[in-house]
Amino acid sequence: MGIIVAASKNHHKIKEIEAITKEFGMEIVARDKAGVADIEVEEDGTTFEENSYKKAYEIMKLCNEITIADDSGLEVDCLDGAPGVYSARFAGIDGDDQANNDKLKDLIKDVPYEKRTGRFVSVITMVYPDGDTIVARGEVEGHLVLEERGPNGFGYDPLFVPLGYDITFGEFEPDAKNQISHRANALKDLRRQLEARAAK
């Protein structure tokens, strides 16, 4: 595959993507190591797909390399899909995990557990210098708890129990989470699409 530049500056995301892409033969290089200027790409899309594409496309224009971007978040059914694309800035400050978790817990505190359903969504977009684009989507369904559990992961991980398990993503070992996470499912979808392209 050669070099693929990660549009994200979120080291948690890059670490998760790197852990998974190794087995796909993809070498991910952080944008700062690729010599990309430190610019902020405004995430003003209304869908994960729009934001993911915009981030990948803008960084690709700067480095002229294949670029990969992830946009991801949590959709909570009883909140009509919120926080959704606003997951990282749900409480008003971008990247304040504790404030975001506190706001989410407050909003769902009176909702019974069986109705506290939702999903993590990850959309990964790979943009080539010739304009070709691959869009991959992954989801993982689960329930939300009201007490943060586990020291691992980031974001809403300590509140999210994936279906079929009784521990939160915050209690998962990173390698185990990377087998079933929304980002892992998006990368598996990406791999399927890359294999299909190579077979043509």
Secondary structure as the mmCIF struct_conf table of DSSP 4:
data_model
#
loop_
_struct_conf.conf_type_id
_struct_conf.id
_struct_conf.beg_label_comp_id
_struct_conf.beg_label_asym_id
_struct_conf.beg_label_seq_id
_struct_conf.end_label_comp_id
_struct_conf.end_label_asym_id
_struct_conf.end_label_seq_id
STRN STRN1 ILE A 3 ALA A 6
HELX_RH_AL_P HELX_RH_AL_P1 HIS A 11 THR A 21
HELX_RH_3T_P HELX_RH_3T_P1 LYS A 22 PHE A 24
TURN_TY1_P TURN_TY1_P1 GLY A 25 GLY A 25
STRN STRN2 GLU A 27 ALA A 30
TURN_TY1_P TURN_TY1_P2 ARG A 31 GLY A 35
HELX_LH_PP_P HELX_LH_PP_P1 GLU A 40 GLU A 42
BEND BEND1 THR A 46 THR A 47
HELX_RH_AL_P HELX_RH_AL_P2 PHE A 48 CYS A 63
BEND BEND2 GLU A 65 GLU A 65
STRN STRN3 THR A 67 VAL A 76
HELX_RH_3T_P HELX_RH_3T_P2 ASP A 77 LEU A 79
TURN_TY1_P TURN_TY1_P3 ASP A 80 GLY A 81
STRN STRN4 PRO A 83 PRO A 83
HELX_RH_3T_P HELX_RH_3T_P3 GLY A 84 ARG A 89
TURN_TY1_P TURN_TY1_P4 PHE A 90 ALA A 91
BEND BEND3 GLY A 92 ILE A 93
TURN_TY1_P TURN_TY1_P5 ASP A 94 GLY A 95
HELX_RH_AL_P HELX_RH_AL_P3 ASP A 97 ILE A 108
TURN_TY1_P TURN_TY1_P6 LYS A 109 ASP A 110
BEND BEND4 VAL A 111 VAL A 111
HELX_RH_3T_P HELX_RH_3T_P4 TYR A 113 LYS A 115
STRN STRN5 THR A 117 VAL A 127
TURN_TY1_P TURN_TY1_P7 PRO A 129 ASP A 130
BEND BEND5 GLY A 131 GLY A 131
STRN STRN6 THR A 133 LEU A 144
BEND BEND6 LEU A 146 GLU A 147
BEND BEND7 PRO A 151 GLY A 153
TURN_TY1_P TURN_TY1_P8 GLY A 155 TYR A 156
HELX_RH_3T_P HELX_RH_3T_P5 ASP A 157 LEU A 159
STRN STRN7 PHE A 160 PRO A 162
TURN_TY1_P TURN_TY1_P9 LEU A 163 GLY A 164
BEND BEND8 ASP A 166 ILE A 167
TURN_TY1_P TURN_TY1_P10 PHE A 169 GLU A 171
BEND BEND9 PHE A 172 PHE A 172
HELX_RH_AL_P HELX_RH_AL_P4 PRO A 174 ILE A 180
BEND BEND10 SER A 181 SER A 181
HELX_RH_AL_P HELX_RH_AL_P5 HIS A 182 ALA A 199
#
